[in-house]
Amino acid sequence: MKKISLDLGSGGKSMRDFIARTIVPAFENPILAELSDASHLPENIAFTTDSYVVDPIFFPGGDIGTLAVNGTVNDLVVSGAVPRYLSLALILEEGLAWDDLEKILGSLKRAAAAAKVQITTGDTKVVRLGQGDKIYINTSGIGRVIARPRPELIRPGDKIIVTGTLGEHSLAVMMARGEFGLESRVRSDCAPLNFLLPFWKKGVFWMRDITRGGLATILSELAERIPYPILVKEDKIPLSRAVRGAAELLGVDPLYLACEGRAVIVVPQSKAARILGGIKKHPLGKRAQVIGEVEAKIGRPGELLLATAAGGLRLLEPLTSELLPRIC
């Protein structure tokens, strides 16, 4: 008998195939079939939802509450919408410490205020001890559409920008589990991306927040949607010293690690310098970098290529299995 595996929640190819082949056909809905971070509905409304099951529920740089707000807010931002309202659904396990619940509610309140959204409706359920894992959270978000991603306009020469260093969230959660006997200064980058909204009006073609599956998976999916290859340069990809060291010790590739406060953006070549300069002016974008471009001469359509620091080329493919379970 076929059963559900952890790979279906990886954010990689297994999850994408599961959604496209199982979920979408069950409803035959053209809006759902777009598989975007947030659906664009009539009357310039954007709508998204996400569920959070992170383990542990507290980690350096945040907790499940900050994650639930920022993750949903960011899905609206990268879809071209100004976040306005959130719902909040709590699934609590019997025995959850009351102090922990109050801390998480405080985090939810502060994160919503920072992202300039209101929590306006919600639901609470409690399950018996052993039927959950302390707390799960679902948040849905509504925003006002100000732009639409336009991947069909992407052409060779257009630039790829990442808004900051990669991998902090995945590694912060991993280290918080205490499974490796290592200490690290890595903190989650969990933050709202509202500061990117003005750039939709300055020429951005496409934007995604770098979550499950990491940069490599997200750009692989983009490459499959456009009739050109994408080339990124290893020595241009920003990594903190802490992430670089921890990734080397653990043998994981930072290109497949999740963030919760970073985005990858495609912009016209002629506007790249101006947009990059604007992003760098914000504290969350200080380490933004042009990491590559859409190609016409190197590679084949649909490919994502990495120009390595050693001078070679490496084909990057989407994540195919669960790298780090329950990071969001």
Stockholm file with secondary structure:
# STOCKHOLM 1.0

chainA/1-328         MKKISLDLGSGGKSMRDFIARTIVPAFENPILAELSDASHLPENIAFTTDSYVVDPIFFPGGDIGTLAVNGTVNDLVVSGAVPRYLSLALILEEGLAWDDLEKILGSLKRAAAAAKVQITTGDTKVVRLGQGDKIYINTSGIGRVIARPRPELIRPGDKIIVTGTLGEHSLAVMMARGEFGLESRVRSDCAPLNFLLPFWKKGVFWMRDITRGGLATILSELAERIPYPILVKEDKIPLSRAVRGAAELLGVDPLYLACEGRAVIVVPQSKAARILGGIKKHPLGKRAQVIGEVEAKIGRPGELLLATAAGGLRLLEPLTSELLPRIC
#=GR chainA/1-328 SS CCCCCGGGGSSSHHHHHHIIIIIHHHHCCHHHHTCCSSEEETTTEEEEEEEECCSSSEETTEEHHHHHHHHHHHHHHTTTEEEEEEEEEEEEETTCCHHHHHHHHHHHHHHHHHHTCEEEEEEEEEECTTSSCSEEEEEEEEEEECCCCCGGGCCTTCEEEECSCSCHHHHHHHHHTTCSCCCCCCCCCCCCCGGGGGGGGGTCCEEEECCTTHHHHHHHHHHHHSSSCEEEEGGGSCCCHHHHHHHHHHTCCGGGCCCSSCEEEEECGGGHHHHHHHHHTSGGGTTCEEEEEECSSSSCTTCEEEECTTSCEEEECCCCSCSSSSCC
#=GC SS_cons         CCCCCGGGGSSSHHHHHHIIIIIHHHHCCHHHHTCCSSEEETTTEEEEEEEECCSSSEETTEEHHHHHHHHHHHHHHTTTEEEEEEEEEEEEETTCCHHHHHHHHHHHHHHHHHHTCEEEEEEEEEECTTSSCSEEEEEEEEEEECCCCCGGGCCTTCEEEECSCSCHHHHHHHHHTTCSCCCCCCCCCCCCCGGGGGGGGGTCCEEEECCTTHHHHHHHHHHHHSSSCEEEEGGGSCCCHHHHHHHHHHTCCGGGCCCSSCEEEEECGGGHHHHHHHHHTSGGGTTCEEEEEECSSSSCTTCEEEECTTSCEEEECCCCSCSSSSCC
//
